Amino acid sequence: MNGDTLAEFFGDVIHAYTRADAIRDGVLVELPAKICKEAGIVVPVAVTTGVWSLVAPNNIEEMPCQSVEGRLWDLLWMFTCTARAARGLHRSTIHFKCDFLTTRTESGGVVITEHQTATMRATCGPGDDGEPVITIMLPGED
């Protein structure tokens, strides 16, 4: 290609949907840098709305001893432990599991409390400006 750039080969970009667009649209939820740093993560982290619905379910106030902050810490801690164990493997994607307490109300008003183990997929890749960012999602999400 004699040093041609991708733009010269493919032409100008017609449309790009950026990470910032996804966060603004609510497709991704950006996690607070403070809790990420406390968990040992130094790059920006976002989760999909599917993951966020496990961290901050609509009925969390009905769940004993549960908070969004605690559930978010559990998610980030499990990610950090798995990432540390994978250190040296040079992978941009890792899979890990996290348990969440869930409740549901059966007919007759009986509340059932259960543990749900969710498999997560975390990718580290370039952000909008090429900086490293982490995205945590459910399997099958992009």
C-alpha atoms as an extended CHARMM CRD file, in Angstrom:
* protein
*
       142  EXT
         1         1  MET       CA              0.0000000000        0.0000000000        0.0000000000  PROA      1               0.0000000000
         2         2  ASN       CA              3.0340000000        2.3120000000       -0.2110000000  PROA      2               0.0000000000
         3         3  GLY       CA              2.3850000000        3.9500000000        3.1910000000  PROA      3               0.0000000000
         4         4  ASP       CA             -1.2310000000        4.8780000000        2.4610000000  PROA      4               0.0000000000
         5         5  THR       CA             -3.3340000000        5.5590000000        5.5380000000  PROA      5               0.0000000000
         6         6  LEU       CA             -6.5640000000        3.7410000000        6.2640000000  PROA      6               0.0000000000
         7         7  ALA       CA             -8.4780000000        6.9330000000        5.4710000000  PROA      7               0.0000000000
         8         8  GLU       CA             -6.8500000000        7.0870000000        2.0510000000  PROA      8               0.0000000000
         9         9  PHE       CA             -7.7440000000        3.4500000000        1.4420000000  PROA      9               0.0000000000
        10        10  PHE       CA            -11.3060000000        3.3990000000        2.8680000000  PROA      10              0.0000000000
        11        11  GLY       CA            -12.2330000000        7.0730000000        2.6380000000  PROA      11              0.0000000000
        12        12  ASP       CA            -13.5110000000        9.3980000000        5.3380000000  PROA      12              0.0000000000
        13        13  VAL       CA            -15.4290000000        8.0330000000        8.2930000000  PROA      13              0.0000000000
        14        14  ILE       CA            -19.1370000000        8.5310000000        7.6750000000  PROA      14              0.0000000000
        15        15  HSD       CA            -20.2610000000        7.9410000000       11.2600000000  PROA      15              0.0000000000
        16        16  ALA       CA            -18.6170000000        6.7930000000       14.4780000000  PROA      16              0.0000000000
        17        17  TYR       CA            -20.4300000000        5.8360000000       17.6770000000  PROA      17              0.0000000000
        18        18  THR       CA            -17.9760000000        6.6190000000       20.4490000000  PROA      18              0.0000000000
        19        19  ARG       CA            -17.6860000000        5.4010000000       24.0280000000  PROA      19              0.0000000000
        20        20  ALA       CA            -18.6870000000        8.9030000000       25.1460000000  PROA      20              0.0000000000
        21        21  ASP       CA            -21.8280000000        8.5930000000       22.9860000000  PROA      21              0.0000000000
        22        22  ALA       CA            -22.6530000000        5.2220000000       24.5860000000  PROA      22              0.0000000000
        23        23  ILE       CA            -22.2230000000        6.6690000000       28.0880000000  PROA      23              0.0000000000
        24        24  ARG       CA            -24.3080000000        9.7410000000       27.2340000000  PROA      24              0.0000000000
        25        25  ASP       CA            -27.0360000000        7.5300000000       25.7060000000  PROA      25              0.0000000000
        26        26  GLY       CA            -27.0860000000        5.2180000000       28.7440000000  PROA      26              0.0000000000
        27        27  VAL       CA            -25.8590000000        2.1680000000       26.8250000000  PROA      27              0.0000000000
        28        28  LEU       CA            -22.7950000000        2.1470000000       29.0960000000  PROA      28              0.0000000000
        29        29  VAL       CA            -22.6090000000        3.2760000000       32.7170000000  PROA      29              0.0000000000
        30        30  GLU       CA            -19.3210000000        4.8910000000       33.6850000000  PROA      30              0.0000000000
        31        31  LEU       CA            -18.1620000000        3.7520000000       37.1170000000  PROA      31              0.0000000000
        32        32  PRO       CA            -16.8030000000        6.2010000000       39.6840000000  PROA      32              0.0000000000
        33        33  ALA       CA            -13.0070000000        6.4690000000       39.4710000000  PROA      33              0.0000000000
        34        34  LYS       CA            -12.7190000000        6.4820000000       43.2730000000  PROA      34              0.0000000000
        35        35  ILE       CA            -14.1650000000        2.9900000000       43.8130000000  PROA      35              0.0000000000
        36        36  CYS       CA            -12.2870000000        1.6630000000       40.7740000000  PROA      36              0.0000000000
        37        37  LYS       CA             -9.0230000000        2.9850000000       42.2070000000  PROA      37              0.0000000000
        38        38  GLU       CA             -9.8380000000        1.4390000000       45.6090000000  PROA      38              0.0000000000
        39        39  ALA       CA            -10.2550000000       -1.9000000000       43.7900000000  PROA      39              0.0000000000
        40        40  GLY       CA             -6.8420000000       -1.4400000000       42.1430000000  PROA      40              0.0000000000
        41        41  ILE       CA             -8.0670000000       -0.3400000000       38.7090000000  PROA      41              0.0000000000
        42        42  VAL       CA             -6.3280000000        2.7440000000       37.3310000000  PROA      42              0.0000000000
        43        43  VAL       CA             -8.0820000000        3.1140000000       33.9530000000  PROA      43              0.0000000000
        44        44  PRO       CA            -11.6810000000        4.2190000000       33.3000000000  PROA      44              0.0000000000
        45        45  VAL       CA            -14.2710000000        1.4430000000       33.6700000000  PROA      45              0.0000000000
        46        46  ALA       CA            -17.7740000000        1.2630000000       32.2530000000  PROA      46              0.0000000000
        47        47  VAL       CA            -20.3930000000       -1.4840000000       32.4170000000  PROA      47              0.0000000000
        48        48  THR       CA            -23.2470000000       -2.2760000000       30.0830000000  PROA      48              0.0000000000
        49        49  THR       CA            -26.8000000000       -1.6440000000       31.2120000000  PROA      49              0.0000000000
        50        50  GLY       CA            -27.2050000000       -5.4190000000       31.4900000000  PROA      50              0.0000000000
        51        51  VAL       CA            -24.4340000000       -5.5740000000       34.0910000000  PROA      51              0.0000000000
        52        52  TRP       CA            -25.6980000000       -2.4070000000       35.7760000000  PROA      52              0.0000000000
        53        53  SER       CA            -29.1390000000       -4.0120000000       36.2170000000  PROA      53              0.0000000000
        54        54  LEU       CA            -27.4330000000       -6.7050000000       38.3260000000  PROA      54              0.0000000000
        55        55  VAL       CA            -25.4650000000       -4.1540000000       40.3540000000  PROA      55              0.0000000000
        56        56  ALA       CA            -28.3820000000       -1.7680000000       40.8880000000  PROA      56              0.0000000000
        57        57  PRO       CA            -31.6350000000       -3.7060000000       40.4670000000  PROA      57              0.0000000000
        58        58  ASN       CA            -34.9370000000       -1.8450000000       40.7790000000  PROA      58              0.0000000000
        59        59  ASN       CA            -35.8420000000       -3.7290000000       43.9590000000  PROA      59              0.0000000000
        60        60  ILE       CA            -32.5600000000       -3.4110000000       45.8610000000  PROA      60              0.0000000000
        61        61  GLU       CA            -34.3100000000       -1.8150000000       48.8410000000  PROA      61              0.0000000000
        62        62  GLU       CA            -36.1760000000       -5.1220000000       49.3420000000  PROA      62              0.0000000000
        63        63  MET       CA            -32.9260000000       -7.0980000000       49.6030000000  PROA      63              0.0000000000
        64        64  PRO       CA            -31.4560000000       -7.5630000000       53.0640000000  PROA      64              0.0000000000
        65        65  CYS       CA            -27.9940000000       -6.0610000000       53.6470000000  PROA      65              0.0000000000
        66        66  GLN       CA            -27.5820000000       -4.9870000000       50.0120000000  PROA      66              0.0000000000
        67        67  SER       CA            -26.4200000000       -1.6700000000       48.5390000000  PROA      67              0.0000000000
        68        68  VAL       CA            -25.3590000000       -0.5320000000       45.0910000000  PROA      68              0.0000000000
        69        69  GLU       CA            -21.9330000000        0.4030000000       46.4840000000  PROA      69              0.0000000000
        70        70  GLY       CA            -21.4360000000       -3.0360000000       48.0210000000  PROA      70              0.0000000000
        71        71  ARG       CA            -22.5580000000       -4.8720000000       44.9050000000  PROA      71              0.0000000000
        72        72  LEU       CA            -20.3420000000       -2.6470000000       42.7370000000  PROA      72              0.0000000000
        73        73  TRP       CA            -17.3890000000       -3.3830000000       45.0350000000  PROA      73              0.0000000000
        74        74  ASP       CA            -18.0590000000       -7.1360000000       44.6880000000  PROA      74              0.0000000000
        75        75  LEU       CA            -18.0880000000       -6.8390000000       40.8830000000  PROA      75              0.0000000000
        76        76  LEU       CA            -14.8650000000       -4.8080000000       40.7570000000  PROA      76              0.0000000000
        77        77  TRP       CA            -13.1040000000       -7.0100000000       43.3070000000  PROA      77              0.0000000000
        78        78  MET       CA            -13.9130000000      -10.1830000000       41.3760000000  PROA      78              0.0000000000
        79        79  PHE       CA            -12.6900000000       -8.5010000000       38.1840000000  PROA      79              0.0000000000
        80        80  THR       CA             -9.4680000000       -7.3630000000       39.8790000000  PROA      80              0.0000000000
        81        81  CYS       CA             -8.7400000000      -10.8070000000       41.3190000000  PROA      81              0.0000000000
        82        82  THR       CA             -9.2810000000      -12.4480000000       37.9270000000  PROA      82              0.0000000000
        83        83  ALA       CA             -7.1960000000       -9.8190000000       36.1080000000  PROA      83              0.0000000000
        84        84  ARG       CA             -4.3290000000      -10.2880000000       38.5500000000  PROA      84              0.0000000000
        85        85  ALA       CA             -4.4810000000      -14.0740000000       38.1100000000  PROA      85              0.0000000000
        86        86  ALA       CA             -4.3430000000      -13.5860000000       34.3170000000  PROA      86              0.0000000000
        87        87  ARG       CA             -1.3610000000      -11.2220000000       34.5190000000  PROA      87              0.0000000000
        88        88  GLY       CA              1.3120000000      -12.2490000000       32.0710000000  PROA      88              0.0000000000
        89        89  LEU       CA             -1.1080000000      -13.9540000000       29.6760000000  PROA      89              0.0000000000
        90        90  HSD       CA             -1.3490000000      -10.8050000000       27.5310000000  PROA      90              0.0000000000
        91        91  ARG       CA             -5.0890000000      -11.0510000000       26.9620000000  PROA      91              0.0000000000
        92        92  SER       CA             -7.3640000000       -8.1190000000       26.2560000000  PROA      92              0.0000000000
        93        93  THR       CA            -10.4660000000      -10.0660000000       27.3420000000  PROA      93              0.0000000000
        94        94  ILE       CA            -11.0620000000      -12.0290000000       30.5200000000  PROA      94              0.0000000000
        95        95  HSD       CA            -14.1040000000      -13.8440000000       31.8830000000  PROA      95              0.0000000000
        96        96  PHE       CA            -15.0320000000      -13.9090000000       35.5450000000  PROA      96              0.0000000000
        97        97  LYS       CA            -17.9910000000      -14.7430000000       37.7410000000  PROA      97              0.0000000000
        98        98  CYS       CA            -19.7480000000      -12.6520000000       40.3530000000  PROA      98              0.0000000000
        99        99  ASP       CA            -22.5640000000      -13.6250000000       42.7180000000  PROA      99              0.0000000000
       100       100  PHE       CA            -25.5280000000      -11.3360000000       43.2960000000  PROA      100             0.0000000000
       101       101  LEU       CA            -28.3540000000      -11.6750000000       45.7770000000  PROA      101             0.0000000000
       102       102  THR       CA            -31.7150000000      -11.4660000000       44.0110000000  PROA      102             0.0000000000
       103       103  THR       CA            -35.2790000000      -11.4320000000       45.2360000000  PROA      103             0.0000000000
       104       104  ARG       CA            -38.5620000000      -12.0430000000       43.5250000000  PROA      104             0.0000000000
       105       105  THR       CA            -42.1270000000      -12.0860000000       44.7360000000  PROA      105             0.0000000000
       106       106  GLU       CA            -44.1510000000      -15.2060000000       44.0060000000  PROA      106             0.0000000000
       107       107  SER       CA            -47.9110000000      -15.2230000000       43.6770000000  PROA      107             0.0000000000
       108       108  GLY       CA            -49.3930000000      -14.8960000000       47.1140000000  PROA      108             0.0000000000
       109       109  GLY       CA            -46.7630000000      -12.3390000000       48.1360000000  PROA      109             0.0000000000
       110       110  VAL       CA            -44.0400000000      -14.8140000000       49.1110000000  PROA      110             0.0000000000
       111       111  VAL       CA            -40.6060000000      -13.2230000000       48.6610000000  PROA      111             0.0000000000
       112       112  ILE       CA            -37.9170000000      -15.6080000000       47.4120000000  PROA      112             0.0000000000
       113       113  THR       CA            -34.2640000000      -14.6660000000       47.9710000000  PROA      113             0.0000000000
       114       114  GLU       CA            -31.6810000000      -16.4120000000       45.8050000000  PROA      114             0.0000000000
       115       115  HSD       CA            -28.0470000000      -16.1360000000       44.7860000000  PROA      115             0.0000000000
       116       116  GLN       CA            -27.4260000000      -15.6000000000       41.0870000000  PROA      116             0.0000000000
       117       117  THR       CA            -23.9860000000      -16.2800000000       39.6470000000  PROA      117             0.0000000000
       118       118  ALA       CA            -23.3790000000      -14.1420000000       36.5940000000  PROA      118             0.0000000000
       119       119  THR       CA            -20.5390000000      -14.6480000000       34.1320000000  PROA      119             0.0000000000
       120       120  MET       CA            -18.9460000000      -11.3910000000       33.0150000000  PROA      120             0.0000000000
       121       121  ARG       CA            -16.6830000000      -10.5390000000       30.1270000000  PROA      121             0.0000000000
       122       122  ALA       CA            -14.2430000000       -7.6770000000       30.5920000000  PROA      122             0.0000000000
       123       123  THR       CA            -12.2970000000       -6.1660000000       27.7330000000  PROA      123             0.0000000000
       124       124  CYS       CA             -9.4690000000       -3.6850000000       27.8150000000  PROA      124             0.0000000000
       125       125  GLY       CA             -9.1410000000       -1.6760000000       24.6600000000  PROA      125             0.0000000000
       126       126  PRO       CA             -8.7130000000        1.7970000000       23.2850000000  PROA      126             0.0000000000
       127       127  GLY       CA            -11.0500000000        4.5810000000       24.3340000000  PROA      127             0.0000000000
       128       128  ASP       CA            -12.1740000000        7.4180000000       22.1160000000  PROA      128             0.0000000000
       129       129  ASP       CA             -8.6930000000        8.9550000000       22.1470000000  PROA      129             0.0000000000
       130       130  GLY       CA             -6.7300000000        5.6920000000       22.1280000000  PROA      130             0.0000000000
       131       131  GLU       CA             -6.3210000000        5.5600000000       25.9120000000  PROA      131             0.0000000000
       132       132  PRO       CA             -6.8440000000        2.2180000000       27.7060000000  PROA      132             0.0000000000
       133       133  VAL       CA            -10.3570000000        1.6550000000       29.0310000000  PROA      133             0.0000000000
       134       134  ILE       CA            -12.1640000000       -1.3530000000       30.4750000000  PROA      134             0.0000000000
       135       135  THR       CA            -15.6900000000       -2.4060000000       29.5970000000  PROA      135             0.0000000000
       136       136  ILE       CA            -17.4740000000       -5.0640000000       31.6390000000  PROA      136             0.0000000000
       137       137  MET       CA            -20.3840000000       -6.7990000000       29.9340000000  PROA      137             0.0000000000
       138       138  LEU       CA            -22.4510000000       -9.9420000000       29.9400000000  PROA      138             0.0000000000
       139       139  PRO       CA            -21.5460000000      -12.7060000000       27.4880000000  PROA      139             0.0000000000
       140       140  GLY       CA            -23.1100000000      -11.9700000000       24.1240000000  PROA      140             0.0000000000
       141       141  GLU       CA            -23.0360000000       -8.2030000000       24.6000000000  PROA      141             0.0000000000
       142       142  ASP       CA            -20.7550000000       -6.0510000000       22.4270000000  PROA      142             0.0000000000
